[in-house]
Structure formats: C-alpha cells, structure tokens
Amino acid sequence: MTYTRVRQMMIFIAVALLLVVSVRAEEFTFKVKPGKPNEVKFISKAPLETIEGITNDISGSVTVDPANADLKTAGEFEVQMATIDTDNSIRNGHMRDNHLQTDKYPTSSFEMKSIEGLDDGMLPDGKPVNFRIKGQFTLHGVTKEISPEITALWNSTNKSLKVTAKFNVLLQDYDIPRPQFLFMKLAVEQKVEINFTAYAK
C-alpha cells in the first residue's frame, strides 16, 4: 500500500470518528423554574416533633450531554429561603427571623462541580439512574462541599430531566442557631429533599 493510500485512509478514519462524536454529542441546558411541581423540602425529626418546611421557589439550570454526562456537566440552583412554609404562620416567622435569618441571608444555593458513580457516564433515555454529584452548597452565608444522592430520569421525547436530590444539613456547620422556643422541637440535623422537572431550552 502506497504512502498516499495510507494517508487517505487515515484521513477518512479521522473524519469518520469526528462524525460519530458529533452525532453522539448533544448538549442541552435544562431550565428549572419556580412553581409546582418543583419543590425543596426540609425535614426536621426531633424528639418532640417532626417539622417539614416546603417551598416551590427554586430556580436554576443544568447543562449536560446525556450521552456523555461525565465529560461536561454543570448546574446552578437557588432557593428563596423566606418562602419556606412549615404550615404554621407563627413558626414560619420565628424560623425566618431567628433561625434562617432570611433578611440577611435570603437565598441558599448549590453549584455543581462533578458527577460520581454514573454507569457508562451516560443518562439512559427513559430509565431512572442513581449516582452522586459534588458541589458547593451555600446556606446562611456559609459554603460547604456536599455530595447529594441523585436519581435522574432523562426523557428524549419531551427533552426533560426529572431529578430528586437528597442530602443532610447540620445546623452547626452553617452557623444556624436553634431558637429557644424550638430547641426541643428542632433537630440538629435537617434532611433536605429536592424534586424538580426541568426542560431543555
């Protein structure tokens, strides 16, 4: 085989590989908008009482290529903390003023950094998958690295991404005081569950 023929074959193979990659790579940016059914739930299980605080005021976005999720995935989310409702107006006021101090710290946020434990590095179409993500969580003016558990469902038909995220928050890690009136009713560790369905732009 001549040098020219070998060179032509190498060029052909390189072009074919580029075409395959370009066909597979399809990056989407999914927008998370405030409102139902999207919600953030804080659960406190203390000796005297279980308290749930819920808000639908979560916004943000996720950028990902479902076929190559490990390669480039980014996300940012923000929650309006003053909108959390515990189904008790007096308790809501106390928690906003003395616990979360929402006048000074109106939002909590999460910035996604990486994915761990995603089989084959991809989100299969129509099949829920479990994995973890790492990122920076900011609450009450304090930022910590956390690793939430994720269940995600990619739907190529309507270009949607349905996500459930779970993690725990220790109040002391974020310098959050336990108000005296809730001292025996508010656990030192809060369970956080986030559910949203985001659609590609």
Protein Blocks (a to p, Z undefined) as FASTA:
>chain_A
ZZklmmmmmmmmmmmmmmmmmmmpccddddddeddfbdcddddddfkbccddddfbdcdd
ddddfklmmloccddddddfklpcehiaklmmmmmmmmnommlmmbccdddfbdehiahh
iacehiacdddddddddeehiacdddddddddddfklopacddddddddfklnopacdfk
lmmmpcfbdcdddddddddZZ
